[in-house]
Amino acid sequence: MKKVTLSFDNGPDPDTTPQVLDVLARHGVTTTFFVVGERLRDPGRRALCARARAEGHLIGNHTYSHIMPLGMSTNPDLPAWEIGKAQDLIGTLSEPAPLFRPSGALGALNDTLFNRQALDYLVAGGYTCVLWNAVPRDWDDPKGWVDRALDMCEQQSWPLVVLHDIDTGAMDSLDCFLGELAQRDMTVVQKFPPDCVPIVGGRIVGPVERYVAA
């Protein structure tokens, strides 16, 4: 069966994240949630991350504030703030080699993802960097994203799909999406496709310079 990896960005959300967790549990699927650190200041939202971790999902770092892609900033201190502060809030919910996903403008994979200081910070901190190859823009098209996501899954040899557990209504269709994957003999796995993970435990193992601002 073809492998598909799912991930969820920008949560946790008090309404949508529990909905997503319930659907994933019904389908026996485990994924990774890349959380916005400042949201974990709310004990209720952090408890949702703890629930996700207890149910077998991974918790990753998606910056503290998600203000802008790090490569668009000239502030050399921003990576330590955005990555480090979020990681402090994730705390014991982290993997031993912490997971990090940069923010990309509308899902773009280009040299806005990192500045040089961000790349150095990830390497020094022993992070694993997780990118993507399928962004169906569920936030932009809450009713139409499923067909687009399925097409992307058909096109990629091992798709890593980015969805969002935020309050847009898009996750009302998550159950349908998972059902369609099963109908197409695609199985959801938690492992990441190697070509989407250019840094593993602080070691650069794949092309990453293309994502670093000059």
FENDA-V107018 format. One record per residue. RES is the residue in one small letter. SS is DSSP state (helix for helix, strand for strand, loop for the rest). OMEGA is omega in whole degrees, -180 to 180 (999 if undefined). Layout:
# FENDA-V107018
res:RES ss:SS omega:OMEGA
res:RES ss:SS omega:OMEGA
This chain:
# FENDA-V107018
res:m ss:loop omega:179
res:k ss:strand omega:180
res:k ss:strand omega:174
res:v ss:strand omega:175
res:t ss:strand omega:177
res:l ss:strand omega:173
res:s ss:strand omega:-178
res:f ss:strand omega:-177
res:d ss:strand omega:164
res:n ss:loop omega:176
res:g ss:loop omega:2
res:p ss:loop omega:179
res:d ss:loop omega:-173
res:p ss:loop omega:179
res:d ss:loop omega:-172
res:t ss:helix omega:-177
res:t ss:helix omega:176
res:p ss:helix omega:177
res:q ss:helix omega:180
res:v ss:helix omega:-180
res:l ss:helix omega:179
res:d ss:helix omega:-180
res:v ss:helix omega:179
res:l ss:helix omega:180
res:a ss:helix omega:180
res:r ss:helix omega:-179
res:h ss:helix omega:-179
res:g ss:loop omega:-175
res:v ss:loop omega:171
res:t ss:loop omega:-174
res:t ss:loop omega:176
res:t ss:strand omega:175
res:f ss:strand omega:177
res:f ss:strand omega:-167
res:v ss:strand omega:174
res:v ss:loop omega:-169
res:g ss:helix omega:-176
res:e ss:helix omega:179
res:r ss:helix omega:-178
res:l ss:helix omega:172
res:r ss:helix omega:176
res:d ss:loop omega:-178
res:p ss:helix omega:180
res:g ss:helix omega:178
res:r ss:helix omega:177
res:r ss:helix omega:177
res:a ss:helix omega:176
res:l ss:helix omega:176
res:c ss:helix omega:178
res:a ss:helix omega:177
res:r ss:helix omega:-180
res:a ss:helix omega:180
res:r ss:helix omega:-180
res:a ss:helix omega:-179
res:e ss:loop omega:173
res:g ss:loop omega:178
res:h ss:loop omega:176
res:l ss:strand omega:179
res:i ss:strand omega:180
res:g ss:strand omega:-175
res:n ss:strand omega:178
res:h ss:loop omega:-177
res:t ss:loop omega:-178
res:y ss:loop omega:-172
res:s ss:loop omega:-179
res:h ss:loop omega:-177
res:i ss:loop omega:-177
res:m ss:loop omega:171
res:p ss:loop omega:-174
res:l ss:helix omega:180
res:g ss:helix omega:179
res:m ss:helix omega:-179
res:s ss:loop omega:174
res:t ss:loop omega:-180
res:n ss:loop omega:-177
res:p ss:loop omega:-179
res:d ss:loop omega:-175
res:l ss:helix omega:-179
res:p ss:helix omega:180
res:a ss:helix omega:178
res:w ss:helix omega:-174
res:e ss:helix omega:-178
res:i ss:helix omega:-175
res:g ss:helix omega:-178
res:k ss:helix omega:177
res:a ss:helix omega:-178
res:q ss:helix omega:177
res:d ss:helix omega:-179
res:l ss:helix omega:176
res:i ss:helix omega:172
res:g ss:helix omega:-174
res:t ss:helix omega:177
res:l ss:helix omega:-177
res:s ss:loop omega:167
res:e ss:loop omega:177
res:p ss:loop omega:169
res:a ss:loop omega:-172
res:p ss:loop omega:180
res:l ss:strand omega:178
res:f ss:strand omega:171
res:r ss:loop omega:177
res:p ss:loop omega:172
res:s ss:loop omega:178
res:g ss:loop omega:-178
res:a ss:helix omega:179
res:l ss:helix omega:176
res:g ss:helix omega:-178
res:a ss:loop omega:173
res:l ss:loop omega:-177
res:n ss:loop omega:-174
res:d ss:loop omega:171
res:t ss:loop omega:-174
res:l ss:loop omega:-176
res:f ss:strand omega:158
res:n ss:loop omega:-175
res:r ss:helix omega:-179
res:q ss:helix omega:179
res:a ss:helix omega:179
res:l ss:helix omega:180
res:d ss:helix omega:-179
res:y ss:helix omega:180
res:l ss:helix omega:180
res:v ss:helix omega:-178
res:a ss:helix omega:-178
res:g ss:loop omega:178
res:g ss:loop omega:-177
res:y ss:loop omega:166
res:t ss:strand omega:-176
res:c ss:strand omega:-177
res:v ss:loop omega:177
res:l ss:loop omega:-172
res:w ss:loop omega:173
res:n ss:loop omega:179
res:a ss:strand omega:180
res:v ss:loop omega:-176
res:p ss:loop omega:175
res:r ss:loop omega:179
res:d ss:loop omega:180
res:w ss:loop omega:-175
res:d ss:loop omega:-176
res:d ss:loop omega:-172
res:p ss:loop omega:-179
res:k ss:loop omega:-173
res:g ss:loop omega:-172
res:w ss:helix omega:-173
res:v ss:helix omega:-180
res:d ss:helix omega:180
res:r ss:helix omega:179
res:a ss:helix omega:179
res:l ss:helix omega:177
res:d ss:helix omega:179
res:m ss:helix omega:179
res:c ss:helix omega:177
res:e ss:helix omega:-174
res:q ss:helix omega:-177
res:q ss:loop omega:177
res:s ss:loop omega:174
res:w ss:loop omega:-176
res:p ss:strand omega:168
res:l ss:strand omega:-170
res:v ss:strand omega:176
res:v ss:strand omega:171
res:l ss:strand omega:-174
res:h ss:strand omega:176
res:d ss:loop omega:178
res:i ss:loop omega:-169
res:d ss:loop omega:175
res:t ss:loop omega:-173
res:g ss:loop omega:-177
res:a ss:helix omega:-176
res:m ss:helix omega:170
res:d ss:helix omega:-178
res:s ss:helix omega:-177
res:l ss:helix omega:179
res:d ss:helix omega:178
res:c ss:helix omega:-179
res:f ss:helix omega:-179
res:l ss:helix omega:177
res:g ss:helix omega:179
res:e ss:helix omega:176
res:l ss:helix omega:180
res:a ss:helix omega:180
res:q ss:helix omega:-178
res:r ss:loop omega:180
res:d ss:loop omega:174
res:m ss:strand omega:-179
res:t ss:strand omega:-179
res:v ss:strand omega:178
res:v ss:strand omega:180
res:q ss:loop omega:-179
res:k ss:loop omega:-180
res:f ss:loop omega:173
res:p ss:loop omega:-174
res:p ss:helix omega:-177
res:d ss:helix omega:175
res:c ss:helix omega:-176
res:v ss:loop omega:-176
res:p ss:loop omega:178
res:i ss:strand omega:180
res:v ss:strand omega:179
res:g ss:loop omega:180
res:g ss:loop omega:178
res:r ss:strand omega:176
res:i ss:strand omega:-176
res:v ss:loop omega:-179
res:g ss:loop omega:180
res:p ss:loop omega:-179
res:v ss:loop omega:-177
res:e ss:helix omega:179
res:r ss:helix omega:-178
res:y ss:helix omega:-176
res:v ss:strand omega:-180
res:a ss:loop omega:180
res:a ss:loop omega:999
